[in-house]
Amino acid sequence: MTLHASDVMVKDVITVNEKTPLKEVTKLFGEKRITGVPVVNADGQLVGVLSESDIIRKTTSMGAWSPTHAGQIMTKPAVTVLPNETLQKVCEFMHDRRIHRVVVADDSGIQGIITTMDILRAIANLGKEKGKDAFERKTLF
């Protein structure tokens, strides 16, 4: 069975506007128990991604300039994958780029989001569905 991005993505994606104040974003992170969000413009188009790491790294290293809005420190462009991308390719992509989340999007917009925790959950559930350990080694002899 091949898993795809659409099989493990979270479909109810929380987004913030690029003009959302960072104080609101950090409050949202705490309330929703999330660590990152896609950032959209006024037209609802994906323009970037903002994570806790971005906020910590970029607000403590800016010197005299103090960012106030999501769009000022988001990572852009957003890293995206198609819904039909295999989970194997998504994992390789995330590993190679050293990122913890990707936005699942197609021509019609944001379809979902996948984080490293979503991938771990999918792996853990593989074994449960088949009634055995997903990491069971098969011997060839």
C-alpha positions as CSV (number, residue, x, y, z in Angstrom):
1,M,0.0,0.0,0.0
2,T,1.4,3.4,-1.0
3,L,0.5,6.3,1.1
4,H,0.1,9.8,-0.5
5,A,0.2,13.3,0.9
6,S,-3.6,13.4,0.8
7,D,-3.8,10.3,3.0
8,V,-1.9,11.9,6.0
9,M,-2.5,15.6,5.6
10,V,-4.5,17.6,8.0
11,K,-7.4,19.0,6.0
12,D,-8.6,21.7,8.4
13,V,-5.7,24.1,7.8
14,I,-5.4,27.1,10.1
15,T,-3.9,30.0,8.2
16,V,-3.0,33.6,9.0
17,N,-2.9,36.7,6.9
18,E,0.5,38.2,6.1
19,K,-0.6,41.3,8.0
20,T,-1.6,39.4,11.2
21,P,0.3,40.8,14.2
22,L,2.9,38.4,15.6
23,K,1.3,38.7,19.0
24,E,-1.9,37.2,17.6
25,V,0.1,34.5,15.8
26,T,1.8,33.4,19.0
27,K,-1.5,33.4,20.9
28,L,-3.0,31.3,18.1
29,F,-0.1,28.8,18.3
30,G,-0.7,28.4,22.0
31,E,-4.5,28.1,21.8
32,K,-4.5,25.6,18.9
33,R,-1.3,23.8,20.1
34,I,0.4,24.2,16.7
35,T,3.9,25.2,15.8
36,G,3.4,26.7,12.4
37,V,0.9,28.0,9.8
38,P,0.6,28.8,6.2
39,V,0.5,32.6,5.5
40,V,-1.9,33.9,2.9
41,N,-2.4,37.3,1.3
42,A,-5.6,39.4,1.1
43,D,-6.7,37.3,-1.8
44,G,-6.3,34.0,0.1
45,Q,-3.2,33.0,-1.9
46,L,-0.4,31.1,-0.2
47,V,2.6,33.4,0.2
48,G,4.7,31.7,2.9
49,V,4.9,29.7,6.1
50,L,5.5,30.9,9.6
51,S,6.8,28.7,12.4
52,E,7.7,29.1,16.0
53,S,11.3,28.8,15.0
54,D,10.9,31.7,12.5
55,I,9.5,33.9,15.3
56,I,12.2,33.0,17.8
57,R,15.1,33.2,15.4
58,K,14.0,36.3,13.5
59,T,12.7,38.4,16.4
60,T,15.7,37.9,18.6
61,S,18.3,38.5,15.9
62,M,16.9,41.6,14.2
63,G,18.8,44.2,16.3
64,A,17.1,47.6,16.2
65,W,14.4,46.5,13.8
66,S,11.5,44.7,15.4
67,P,9.1,42.9,13.1
68,T,5.4,43.1,14.0
69,H,3.6,41.1,11.3
70,A,3.6,37.6,10.0
71,G,4.6,38.6,6.5
72,Q,7.7,40.3,7.7
73,I,9.4,37.1,9.0
74,M,7.6,34.2,7.2
75,T,9.6,31.8,5.2
76,K,8.9,32.4,1.5
77,P,8.0,31.0,-0.8
78,A,6.0,28.3,1.0
79,V,7.2,24.8,0.4
80,T,4.4,22.8,-1.2
81,V,3.6,19.3,-2.4
82,L,0.8,18.0,-4.5
83,P,-2.0,15.9,-2.9
84,N,-1.0,12.9,-5.0
85,E,2.7,13.0,-4.0
86,T,3.8,9.8,-2.4
87,L,4.6,10.0,1.3
88,Q,8.1,8.6,0.6
89,K,8.8,11.6,-1.7
90,V,7.3,14.0,0.9
91,C,9.6,12.6,3.6
92,E,12.6,12.8,1.3
93,F,11.7,16.4,0.4
94,M,11.3,17.4,4.1
95,H,14.5,15.7,5.1
96,D,16.5,17.2,2.2
97,R,15.2,20.7,2.9
98,R,15.4,20.3,6.7
99,I,11.8,21.4,7.3
100,H,9.1,20.2,9.6
101,R,6.0,21.0,7.6
102,V,4.9,21.2,4.0
103,V,1.7,22.7,2.6
104,V,-0.3,20.4,0.4
105,A,-1.7,22.5,-2.5
106,D,-2.9,22.3,-6.0
107,D,-4.2,24.7,-8.6
108,S,-7.3,25.3,-6.5
109,G,-5.3,26.3,-3.4
110,I,-4.4,24.9,0.0
111,Q,-5.7,21.4,0.5
112,G,-3.9,20.5,3.7
113,I,-0.7,20.5,5.7
114,I,1.7,17.8,6.7
115,T,4.0,18.0,9.7
116,T,6.6,15.5,11.0
117,M,4.1,14.5,13.7
118,D,1.5,13.7,11.0
119,I,4.0,11.4,9.3
120,L,4.9,9.7,12.6
121,R,1.2,9.2,13.3
122,A,0.7,7.6,9.9
123,I,3.6,5.2,10.4
124,A,2.3,4.3,13.9
125,N,-1.1,3.6,12.4
126,L,0.2,1.3,9.7
127,G,1.0,-1.4,12.3
128,K,-2.3,-0.9,14.1
129,E,-4.3,-1.4,10.9
130,K,-2.5,-4.6,10.0
131,G,-2.4,-5.9,13.6
132,K,1.4,-6.0,13.8
133,D,4.5,-3.9,14.1
134,A,5.0,-1.5,11.2
135,F,8.7,-1.9,11.7
136,E,8.9,-5.6,11.8
137,R,11.9,-6.9,9.9
138,K,11.5,-9.6,7.3
139,T,14.3,-12.1,7.1
140,L,15.3,-13.1,3.6
141,F,16.7,-16.5,4.6
